[in-house]
Amino acid sequence: MTALRAPLRFFESQLVAYRRTWRGTVISSFLNPILFLTAMGLGVGSLVDDGAGDLEISYLAFVATGLMAANAMQNGAGEGMWPVRAGIKWRKNFHGAITTPIEPGDIIVGRAMWTLLRLTVVQTVFAVIAVLFGALELGPALLAVPPAALTGVAFMAALTAFTVTRETDESLANMFRFVILPMFLFSGTFFPISQLPGFLELIAYATPLFHGVELVRKIALPDIDPSVVSSMPLWIHLAYLVAMTVLGIYFGSKYLSRKLRP
Amino acid sequence: MNETLVKARGLTKRFDDLLAVDAIDFDIAKGKAFGFLGPNGAGKTSTMKMISTVSPITEGEMSVFGLDPRTQGRQIRQRIGVVPQEDNLDVELTVSENLYVYGRYHDMSRPEIRERTKELLDFAQLSDRADSPVEPLSGGMKRRLTIARALINDPELVILDEPTTGLDPQARHLLWDRLYRLKQRGSTLIITTHYMDEAEQLCDRLVVMDKAKIVAEGSPRGLIEEYAPREVVELRFADGHKEDAESKLEGLASRYEVLADRVILYTDDADDTQRGVASRGLDPEQVLVRRSTLEDVFLRLTGRRLDD
């Protein structure tokens, strides 16, 4: 517990700041799931379900679980980039913190704790909205929250390490444009990756979002038609995301220490 | 008995090819205000960062409270307060939240922080701003808040890097007054500055740094007595006349310096020197007589002015 004491102190500072900024994020937390579920689920979904009724579950349930992982990715990636950039360059609160007993590693672990809390709340909101849309039953919806939150934290950790080593803001915008967005579209959120041409399918297997989406689906919808998910066992997805989190925190701490303590 | 809080031997900092601090030695006694005086780029900030354990030591030895900054940084930082050169107050928080967050970083309890915040806002003359955001505060207020924040954990040692740079004269004097009070309460202060008046006002002892090295050490008065004659006569000439005057300066004073805009004569008797200036037919536009300052010490030691 003593090892987590300093990270908890930094985590707490995130809460204090969030008291001032929560209004801006609350809208997007509600709005994103509603927009996506409306467009993808009800719109596209009605076509898909009518045309190919061979799914054991509705397309709406398929896409809702995918969207929970993808939404967690976007939020987690955002937490790994902008507040980290701000802490180093704009708001400079990281520079202040390290003149106290807080170490660079405590900042990263504290931020991972904060991201976990925030994503748990955001994903619970998403789950409840998915239930209201009739996309998921309450049980499966709530079961989807922890794996989705883990997906987000994994992205936060990896992108923290990335952000610390970048000098320009443009590289962060490009990360979103050329990595996060394509992943969002082609990692199984909207359709099984088995439908991708061979080499793209292989690439999709390697992406972290694929493992997040699969983990959420396999946990929330255990009776899902095996043809729309991969045959990989659950633990591979879990191990992938945990490893990504641990490596992200490890390298993030190392790079941040170099950056803040030249 | 003077207890030594910080002791450095051969302390060195190197960034790739740049030697920022070159094997310096110093001892900082408890309860004193210790100054690092020098121009920008002399290595003052790098030294401060090594003392506050936020920059790794390249070579040499240092102890802070008898602890090793290389391995016991957390314990050292628990007992110090740092006022960085550049304000890094958290602009997303209010004045009192800035103190709260630092109190928590120092693992203080909430009631403890509440009580201390009240005292410190009072000390920093910011009590009526407790719940205001940081952004609209003036430069002087921000600096005082940064100092209050550094004092939240009741530190044994306070490190102030250029505490008054960028402030207007009134804000500077207010800040000096606060720092003077801190000193009276028995805190140990380390101050870096390139203002000689600041060093003279606040420091009991100081080192003069130039080009990564310590070039002199002593009390402000002691340094002046050692390195500069008592009085200074400054002469300003009309355009073109300075070069002409240079040839007639020899022997007028114990030493002289020709600067871009004026000539400085160091002397033990200013009246005598002024008479000499007149009798040699020098015709300065302006004559200024003053006591020697640390600026003159610096000029003597390095051949350059502090603000060059």
Interface residues (C-beta under 8 A of the other chain):
Chain A: R5 A6 R9 F10 E12 S13 V16 A17 R20 T21 R91 K92 N93 H95 G96 A97 I98 T99 T100 P101 I102 E103 L260 R261 P262
Chain B: F15 S52 V54 S55 P56 G73 R74 Q75 R77 Q78 I80 V82 P84 E86 N88 L89 D90 V91 E92 L93 E97 Y100 V101 Y102 R104 Y105 H106 D107 R149 N153
